Amino acid sequence: MSATGLGQKWKARTGADQLHRKGFAMDTPPQVMGRLFVCKIFGVIFLLAGTALLAFDLGVDERHLATVKIGVSLAAGFTALFLLTLRDPNPAPEVHLDPQRRELRVTRTVAAGQRRTVLQRSFSSLGGVRLSMNRADILETDGSLLLSLPLANETAHLMLKEQLRGTVPIFA
């Protein structure tokens, strides 16, 4: 299975002991995070609008509008509840570079909450890594692109370079 289409943005986790103990891991922030953030903002707006509708006087005879006012407030409250509880249905895959096993693993969380390995390759089966300050391209032995990983910062670049030094050819 090709891992090229696993995601657009990859973010590096940083940690001093992660490099030597667990290996270097990169995970993707969900691509729908922007949409979820906008939904949460609209949820807060609906919640405030429903509460404000009940709290403030409309300036007209409220006896005729009381049922409508309560209905609209309840509808805004349920809409807000729905929008505020939205979650990402497909958690992003993670890329692990394991120094002890000397392998690259791409894992994804399945519906039951368990991690499932999507791609597993040994370091010796990789053709090399092309590193720049903001991107790491992992190449096949024939030179074709296996994974393209945007790096979050210079620390991630240095950790990845140190992790792969001596085991995988690194191209500048």
Disulfide bonds with the S-S distance in Angstrom:
none
